[in-house]
């Protein structure tokens, strides 16, 4: 009897998860190879339970556990270790410090300091938009990194869980990874 009760409680805990379905229009999905690339990129995302693509309509349907991709997990300080697929190998990594309660973000781009605000969507726990912000105006040796970080911040629309609790991915509207963050 006790084993049965424990089993039922375990099933109830699994069912209590915040499972959601989202459908994306992926205009760049033109062929079967594109479709395979989408599937291969998404299969290791934490929280993804099911993924299906429809090439004819250029859509991707994802069933996921929203608890794994909650934007509020961004709270605190993060190092930017990758920008648009390029590893940041320099000293003085760009950093971001999220204050989710006040909806503020500040940090540095690897050179200049920035301050801005963020917008969250209460209907979508993974949604985040970073507003254009104020930056200092120092001239630095690698302004390309700064430009890339600022442009990426402007395109951020959502957050995904990384490989573990110390990594988060900021992505654009199509799910492309813009910034890889590691907890500072």
HELIX and SHEET records of a PDB file:
HELIX    1   1 UNK A    2  UNK A   15  1                                  14    
HELIX    2   2 UNK A   32  UNK A   42  1                                  11    
HELIX    3   3 UNK A   66  UNK A   68  5                                   3    
HELIX    4   4 UNK A   71  UNK A   74  5                                   4    
HELIX    5   5 UNK A  143  UNK A  155  1                                  13    
SHEET    1   A 3 UNK A  19  UNK A  25  0                                        
SHEET    2   A 3 UNK A  59  UNK A  65 -1                                        
SHEET    3   A 3 UNK A  48  UNK A  54 -1                                        
SHEET    1   B 6 UNK A  86  UNK A  87  0                                        
SHEET    2   B 6 UNK A  76  UNK A  83 -1                                        
SHEET    3   B 6 UNK A  95  UNK A  99 -1                                        
SHEET    4   B 6 UNK A 104  UNK A 108 -1                                        
SHEET    5   B 6 UNK A 113  UNK A 121 -1                                        
SHEET    6   B 6 UNK A 124  UNK A 130 -1                                        
SHEET    1   C 5 UNK A  86  UNK A  87  0                                        
SHEET    2   C 5 UNK A  76  UNK A  83 -1                                        
SHEET    3   C 5 UNK A 177  UNK A 183 -1                                        
SHEET    4   C 5 UNK A 167  UNK A 171 -1                                        
SHEET    5   C 5 UNK A 158  UNK A 161 -1                                        
SHEET    1   D 6 UNK A  86  UNK A  87  0                                        
SHEET    2   D 6 UNK A  76  UNK A  83 -1                                        
SHEET    3   D 6 UNK A  95  UNK A  99 -1                                        
SHEET    4   D 6 UNK A 104  UNK A 108 -1                                        
SHEET    5   D 6 UNK A 113  UNK A 121 -1                                        
SHEET    6   D 6 UNK A 134  UNK A 135 -1                                        
END                                                                             
